[in-house]
Amino acid sequence: MKKLVLILTLTLCFDCFSQEVETAEVAAVKSVVNQFFESLEKLDIVLIKHRF
């Protein structure tokens, strides 16, 4: 019984940490996409070529 509780506790801990990394990755991707659309809106070809 103690082993089962330990395994469940560790599983829950790993799930919590994996979600934090995912959130950081999503934020990084959103930032790049937003920069891309801002450069398109400004029609700044140099900025588009420099960043992407």
PyMOL Python script that loads the backbone (N, CA, C, O; Angstrom):
from pymol import cmd

cmd.read_pdbstr("""\
ATOM      1  N   MET A   1       0.821  -1.193   0.000  1.00  0.00           N
ATOM      2  CA  MET A   1       0.000   0.000   0.000  1.00  0.00           C
ATOM      3  C   MET A   1       0.869   1.264   0.000  1.00  0.00           C
ATOM      4  O   MET A   1       0.554   2.243  -0.676  1.00  0.00           O
ATOM      5  N   LYS A   2       1.962   1.229   0.763  1.00  0.00           N
ATOM      6  CA  LYS A   2       2.844   2.394   0.819  1.00  0.00           C
ATOM      7  C   LYS A   2       3.495   2.647  -0.542  1.00  0.00           C
ATOM      8  O   LYS A   2       3.698   3.795  -0.938  1.00  0.00           O
ATOM      9  N   LYS A   3       3.816   1.573  -1.246  1.00  0.00           N
ATOM     10  CA  LYS A   3       4.422   1.733  -2.565  1.00  0.00           C
ATOM     11  C   LYS A   3       3.445   2.376  -3.540  1.00  0.00           C
ATOM     12  O   LYS A   3       3.836   3.207  -4.360  1.00  0.00           O
ATOM     13  N   LEU A   4       2.182   1.995  -3.453  1.00  0.00           N
ATOM     14  CA  LEU A   4       1.168   2.561  -4.330  1.00  0.00           C
ATOM     15  C   LEU A   4       1.009   4.061  -4.085  1.00  0.00           C
ATOM     16  O   LEU A   4       0.919   4.844  -5.031  1.00  0.00           O
ATOM     17  N   VAL A   5       0.975   4.453  -2.823  1.00  0.00           N
ATOM     18  CA  VAL A   5       0.858   5.875  -2.486  1.00  0.00           C
ATOM     19  C   VAL A   5       2.084   6.636  -2.975  1.00  0.00           C
ATOM     20  O   VAL A   5       1.952   7.747  -3.490  1.00  0.00           O
ATOM     21  N   LEU A   6       3.249   6.072  -2.828  1.00  0.00           N
ATOM     22  CA  LEU A   6       4.474   6.720  -3.295  1.00  0.00           C
ATOM     23  C   LEU A   6       4.463   6.888  -4.806  1.00  0.00           C
ATOM     24  O   LEU A   6       4.815   7.952  -5.316  1.00  0.00           O
ATOM     25  N   ILE A   7       4.067   5.864  -5.512  1.00  0.00           N
ATOM     26  CA  ILE A   7       4.019   5.937  -6.975  1.00  0.00           C
ATOM     27  C   ILE A   7       3.011   6.984  -7.424  1.00  0.00           C
ATOM     28  O   ILE A   7       3.295   7.761  -8.336  1.00  0.00           O
ATOM     29  N   LEU A   8       1.848   7.017  -6.804  1.00  0.00           N
ATOM     30  CA  LEU A   8       0.840   8.025  -7.174  1.00  0.00           C
ATOM     31  C   LEU A   8       1.324   9.434  -6.878  1.00  0.00           C
ATOM     32  O   LEU A   8       1.089  10.346  -7.671  1.00  0.00           O
ATOM     33  N   THR A   9       1.989   9.626  -5.759  1.00  0.00           N
ATOM     34  CA  THR A   9       2.516  10.945  -5.402  1.00  0.00           C
ATOM     35  C   THR A   9       3.573  11.402  -6.405  1.00  0.00           C
ATOM     36  O   THR A   9       3.556  12.553  -6.839  1.00  0.00           O
ATOM     37  N   LEU A  10       4.468  10.534  -6.766  1.00  0.00           N
ATOM     38  CA  LEU A  10       5.502  10.886  -7.738  1.00  0.00           C
ATOM     39  C   LEU A  10       4.902  11.186  -9.104  1.00  0.00           C
ATOM     40  O   LEU A  10       5.352  12.100  -9.795  1.00  0.00           O
ATOM     41  N   THR A  11       3.905  10.432  -9.488  1.00  0.00           N
ATOM     42  CA  THR A  11       3.247  10.656 -10.775  1.00  0.00           C
ATOM     43  C   THR A  11       2.598  12.034 -10.810  1.00  0.00           C
ATOM     44  O   THR A  11       2.708  12.748 -11.808  1.00  0.00           O
ATOM     45  N   LEU A  12       1.931  12.406  -9.742  1.00  0.00           N
ATOM     46  CA  LEU A  12       1.296  13.726  -9.695  1.00  0.00           C
ATOM     47  C   LEU A  12       2.327  14.849  -9.723  1.00  0.00           C
ATOM     48  O   LEU A  12       2.100  15.884 -10.349  1.00  0.00           O
ATOM     49  N   CYS A  13       3.444  14.653  -9.057  1.00  0.00           N
ATOM     50  CA  CYS A  13       4.499  15.668  -9.056  1.00  0.00           C
ATOM     51  C   CYS A  13       5.077  15.873 -10.452  1.00  0.00           C
ATOM     52  O   CYS A  13       5.313  17.009 -10.864  1.00  0.00           O
ATOM     53  N   PHE A  14       5.303  14.796 -11.172  1.00  0.00           N
ATOM     54  CA  PHE A  14       5.862  14.913 -12.516  1.00  0.00           C
ATOM     55  C   PHE A  14       4.889  15.599 -13.461  1.00  0.00           C
ATOM     56  O   PHE A  14       5.311  16.363 -14.329  1.00  0.00           O
ATOM     57  N   ASP A  15       3.600  15.341 -13.310  1.00  0.00           N
ATOM     58  CA  ASP A  15       2.599  15.995 -14.142  1.00  0.00           C
ATOM     59  C   ASP A  15       2.581  17.500 -13.907  1.00  0.00           C
ATOM     60  O   ASP A  15       2.439  18.277 -14.852  1.00  0.00           O
ATOM     61  N   CYS A  16       2.722  17.908 -12.666  1.00  0.00           N
ATOM     62  CA  CYS A  16       2.706  19.334 -12.342  1.00  0.00           C
ATOM     63  C   CYS A  16       3.898  20.057 -12.954  1.00  0.00           C
ATOM     64  O   CYS A  16       3.744  21.156 -13.488  1.00  0.00           O
ATOM     65  N   PHE A  17       5.070  19.466 -12.884  1.00  0.00           N
ATOM     66  CA  PHE A  17       6.258  20.117 -13.430  1.00  0.00           C
ATOM     67  C   PHE A  17       6.235  20.153 -14.950  1.00  0.00           C
ATOM     68  O   PHE A  17       6.740  21.108 -15.539  1.00  0.00           O
ATOM     69  N   SER A  18       5.682  19.169 -15.590  1.00  0.00           N
ATOM     70  CA  SER A  18       5.658  19.146 -17.046  1.00  0.00           C
ATOM     71  C   SER A  18       4.753  20.244 -17.588  1.00  0.00           C
ATOM     72  O   SER A  18       5.017  20.764 -18.672  1.00  0.00           O
ATOM     73  N   GLN A  19       3.710  20.608 -16.881  1.00  0.00           N
ATOM     74  CA  GLN A  19       2.805  21.648 -17.338  1.00  0.00           C
ATOM     75  C   GLN A  19       3.464  23.015 -17.283  1.00  0.00           C
ATOM     76  O   GLN A  19       3.164  23.870 -18.117  1.00  0.00           O
ATOM     77  N   GLU A  20       4.349  23.246 -16.328  1.00  0.00           N
ATOM     78  CA  GLU A  20       5.033  24.533 -16.242  1.00  0.00           C
ATOM     79  C   GLU A  20       5.948  24.751 -17.438  1.00  0.00           C
ATOM     80  O   GLU A  20       6.009  25.857 -17.976  1.00  0.00           O
ATOM     81  N   VAL A  21       6.650  23.721 -17.856  1.00  0.00           N
ATOM     82  CA  VAL A  21       7.539  23.828 -19.006  1.00  0.00           C
ATOM     83  C   VAL A  21       6.725  24.081 -20.263  1.00  0.00           C
ATOM     84  O   VAL A  21       7.118  24.881 -21.112  1.00  0.00           O
ATOM     85  N   GLU A  22       5.603  23.409 -20.385  1.00  0.00           N
ATOM     86  CA  GLU A  22       4.746  23.584 -21.540  1.00  0.00           C
ATOM     87  C   GLU A  22       4.251  25.023 -21.629  1.00  0.00           C
ATOM     88  O   GLU A  22       4.195  25.588 -22.721  1.00  0.00           O
ATOM     89  N   THR A  23       3.897  25.615 -20.512  1.00  0.00           N
ATOM     90  CA  THR A  23       3.417  26.990 -20.500  1.00  0.00           C
ATOM     91  C   THR A  23       4.513  27.949 -20.960  1.00  0.00           C
ATOM     92  O   THR A  23       4.230  28.892 -21.699  1.00  0.00           O
ATOM     93  N   ALA A  24       5.742  27.730 -20.541  1.00  0.00           N
ATOM     94  CA  ALA A  24       6.852  28.585 -20.954  1.00  0.00           C
ATOM     95  C   ALA A  24       7.102  28.452 -22.456  1.00  0.00           C
ATOM     96  O   ALA A  24       7.376  29.443 -23.133  1.00  0.00           O
ATOM     97  N   GLU A  25       7.010  27.242 -22.969  1.00  0.00           N
ATOM     98  CA  GLU A  25       7.210  27.033 -24.404  1.00  0.00           C
ATOM     99  C   GLU A  25       6.104  27.704 -25.205  1.00  0.00           C
ATOM    100  O   GLU A  25       6.369  28.313 -26.241  1.00  0.00           O
ATOM    101  N   VAL A  26       4.877  27.599 -24.735  1.00  0.00           N
ATOM    102  CA  VAL A  26       3.749  28.233 -25.427  1.00  0.00           C
ATOM    103  C   VAL A  26       3.920  29.748 -25.429  1.00  0.00           C
ATOM    104  O   VAL A  26       3.648  30.397 -26.439  1.00  0.00           O
ATOM    105  N   ALA A  27       4.360  30.314 -24.327  1.00  0.00           N
ATOM    106  CA  ALA A  27       4.583  31.761 -24.246  1.00  0.00           C
ATOM    107  C   ALA A  27       5.676  32.199 -25.209  1.00  0.00           C
ATOM    108  O   ALA A  27       5.563  33.255 -25.833  1.00  0.00           O
ATOM    109  N   ALA A  28       6.725  31.407 -25.336  1.00  0.00           N
ATOM    110  CA  ALA A  28       7.813  31.747 -26.255  1.00  0.00           C
ATOM    111  C   ALA A  28       7.333  31.716 -27.700  1.00  0.00           C
ATOM    112  O   ALA A  28       7.687  32.589 -28.493  1.00  0.00           O
ATOM    113  N   VAL A  29       6.541  30.730 -28.039  1.00  0.00           N
ATOM    114  CA  VAL A  29       6.021  30.627 -29.409  1.00  0.00           C
ATOM    115  C   VAL A  29       5.066  31.773 -29.699  1.00  0.00           C
ATOM    116  O   VAL A  29       5.105  32.351 -30.785  1.00  0.00           O
ATOM    117  N   LYS A  30       4.212  32.107 -28.743  1.00  0.00           N
ATOM    118  CA  LYS A  30       3.285  33.229 -28.938  1.00  0.00           C
ATOM    119  C   LYS A  30       4.035  34.532 -29.157  1.00  0.00           C
ATOM    120  O   LYS A  30       3.615  35.367 -29.958  1.00  0.00           O
ATOM    121  N   SER A  31       5.136  34.707 -28.452  1.00  0.00           N
ATOM    122  CA  SER A  31       5.926  35.921 -28.598  1.00  0.00           C
ATOM    123  C   SER A  31       6.484  36.050 -30.015  1.00  0.00           C
ATOM    124  O   SER A  31       6.431  37.124 -30.613  1.00  0.00           O
ATOM    125  N   VAL A  32       7.012  34.965 -30.539  1.00  0.00           N
ATOM    126  CA  VAL A  32       7.575  34.984 -31.890  1.00  0.00           C
ATOM    127  C   VAL A  32       6.486  35.239 -32.921  1.00  0.00           C
ATOM    128  O   VAL A  32       6.690  36.005 -33.862  1.00  0.00           O
ATOM    129  N   VAL A  33       5.343  34.611 -32.753  1.00  0.00           N
ATOM    130  CA  VAL A  33       4.241  34.799 -33.700  1.00  0.00           C
ATOM    131  C   VAL A  33       3.746  36.241 -33.656  1.00  0.00           C
ATOM    132  O   VAL A  33       3.467  36.837 -34.696  1.00  0.00           O
ATOM    133  N   ASN A  34       3.639  36.799 -32.455  1.00  0.00           N
ATOM    134  CA  ASN A  34       3.203  38.192 -32.337  1.00  0.00           C
ATOM    135  C   ASN A  34       4.198  39.142 -32.998  1.00  0.00           C
ATOM    136  O   ASN A  34       3.787  40.099 -33.654  1.00  0.00           O
ATOM    137  N   GLN A  35       5.487  38.900 -32.839  1.00  0.00           N
ATOM    138  CA  GLN A  35       6.499  39.735 -33.493  1.00  0.00           C
ATOM    139  C   GLN A  35       6.385  39.633 -35.007  1.00  0.00           C
ATOM    140  O   GLN A  35       6.539  40.625 -35.720  1.00  0.00           O
ATOM    141  N   PHE A  36       6.116  38.434 -35.486  1.00  0.00           N
ATOM    142  CA  PHE A  36       5.975  38.242 -36.935  1.00  0.00           C
ATOM    143  C   PHE A  36       4.800  39.048 -37.475  1.00  0.00           C
ATOM    144  O   PHE A  36       4.931  39.723 -38.496  1.00  0.00           O
ATOM    145  N   PHE A  37       3.655  38.985 -36.800  1.00  0.00           N
ATOM    146  CA  PHE A  37       2.489  39.718 -37.279  1.00  0.00           C
ATOM    147  C   PHE A  37       2.653  41.227 -37.130  1.00  0.00           C
ATOM    148  O   PHE A  37       2.131  41.984 -37.949  1.00  0.00           O
ATOM    149  N   GLU A  38       3.362  41.673 -36.108  1.00  0.00           N
ATOM    150  CA  GLU A  38       3.634  43.108 -35.974  1.00  0.00           C
ATOM    151  C   GLU A  38       4.499  43.602 -37.126  1.00  0.00           C
ATOM    152  O   GLU A  38       4.269  44.690 -37.654  1.00  0.00           O
ATOM    153  N   SER A  39       5.491  42.812 -37.517  1.00  0.00           N
ATOM    154  CA  SER A  39       6.342  43.224 -38.632  1.00  0.00           C
ATOM    155  C   SER A  39       5.566  43.204 -39.941  1.00  0.00           C
ATOM    156  O   SER A  39       5.813  44.034 -40.815  1.00  0.00           O
ATOM    157  N   LEU A  40       4.640  42.275 -40.088  1.00  0.00           N
ATOM    158  CA  LEU A  40       3.795  42.267 -41.280  1.00  0.00           C
ATOM    159  C   LEU A  40       2.878  43.485 -41.303  1.00  0.00           C
ATOM    160  O   LEU A  40       2.656  44.082 -42.357  1.00  0.00           O
ATOM    161  N   GLU A  41       2.354  43.847 -40.152  1.00  0.00           N
ATOM    162  CA  GLU A  41       1.464  44.997 -40.066  1.00  0.00           C
ATOM    163  C   GLU A  41       2.191  46.283 -40.428  1.00  0.00           C
ATOM    164  O   GLU A  41       1.620  47.163 -41.072  1.00  0.00           O
ATOM    165  N   LYS A  42       3.447  46.394 -40.017  1.00  0.00           N
ATOM    166  CA  LYS A  42       4.247  47.580 -40.305  1.00  0.00           C
ATOM    167  C   LYS A  42       4.872  47.532 -41.696  1.00  0.00           C
ATOM    168  O   LYS A  42       5.455  48.514 -42.156  1.00  0.00           O
ATOM    169  N   LEU A  43       4.748  46.386 -42.362  1.00  0.00           N
ATOM    170  CA  LEU A  43       5.363  46.167 -43.681  1.00  0.00           C
ATOM    171  C   LEU A  43       6.872  46.377 -43.623  1.00  0.00           C
ATOM    172  O   LEU A  43       7.457  46.970 -44.529  1.00  0.00           O
ATOM    173  N   ASP A  44       7.483  45.901 -42.582  1.00  0.00           N
ATOM    174  CA  ASP A  44       8.913  46.053 -42.368  1.00  0.00           C
ATOM    175  C   ASP A  44       9.638  44.794 -42.851  1.00  0.00           C
ATOM    176  O   ASP A  44       9.774  43.828 -42.100  1.00  0.00           O
ATOM    177  N   ILE A  45      10.097  44.806 -44.087  1.00  0.00           N
ATOM    178  CA  ILE A  45      10.743  43.649 -44.701  1.00  0.00           C
ATOM    179  C   ILE A  45      12.063  43.326 -43.997  1.00  0.00           C
ATOM    180  O   ILE A  45      12.395  42.154 -43.818  1.00  0.00           O
ATOM    181  N   VAL A  46      12.807  44.339 -43.604  1.00  0.00           N
ATOM    182  CA  VAL A  46      14.095  44.119 -42.950  1.00  0.00           C
ATOM    183  C   VAL A  46      13.902  43.382 -41.620  1.00  0.00           C
ATOM    184  O   VAL A  46      14.659  42.465 -41.300  1.00  0.00           O
ATOM    185  N   LEU A  47      12.897  43.782 -40.856  1.00  0.00           N
ATOM    186  CA  LEU A  47      12.621  43.129 -39.584  1.00  0.00           C
ATOM    187  C   LEU A  47      12.205  41.679 -39.793  1.00  0.00           C
ATOM    188  O   LEU A  47      12.600  40.801 -39.026  1.00  0.00           O
ATOM    189  N   ILE A  48      11.419  41.429 -40.813  1.00  0.00           N
ATOM    190  CA  ILE A  48      10.993  40.050 -41.106  1.00  0.00           C
ATOM    191  C   ILE A  48      12.193  39.198 -41.486  1.00  0.00           C
ATOM    192  O   ILE A  48      12.329  38.077 -40.997  1.00  0.00           O
ATOM    193  N   LYS A  49      13.061  39.706 -42.342  1.00  0.00           N
ATOM    194  CA  LYS A  49      14.216  38.930 -42.769  1.00  0.00           C
ATOM    195  C   LYS A  49      15.220  38.743 -41.619  1.00  0.00           C
ATOM    196  O   LYS A  49      15.855  37.695 -41.505  1.00  0.00           O
ATOM    197  N   HIS A  50      15.351  39.760 -40.781  1.00  0.00           N
ATOM    198  CA  HIS A  50      16.316  39.692 -39.685  1.00  0.00           C
ATOM    199  C   HIS A  50      15.884  38.688 -38.617  1.00  0.00           C
ATOM    200  O   HIS A  50      16.717  37.931 -38.119  1.00  0.00           O
ATOM    201  N   ARG A  51      14.638  38.667 -38.268  1.00  0.00           N
ATOM    202  CA  ARG A  51      14.149  37.803 -37.181  1.00  0.00           C
ATOM    203  C   ARG A  51      13.817  36.407 -37.639  1.00  0.00           C
ATOM    204  O   ARG A  51      13.940  35.461 -36.861  1.00  0.00           O
ATOM    205  N   PHE A  52      13.402  36.249 -38.871  1.00  0.00           N
ATOM    206  CA  PHE A  52      12.925  34.946 -39.313  1.00  0.00           C
ATOM    207  C   PHE A  52      13.764  34.505 -40.479  1.00  0.00           C
ATOM    208  O   PHE A  52      13.544  33.423 -41.024  1.00  0.00           O
TER     209      PHE A  52
END
""", "prot")
cmd.dss("prot")
cmd.show_as("cartoon", "prot")
cmd.util.cbc("prot")
cmd.orient("prot")
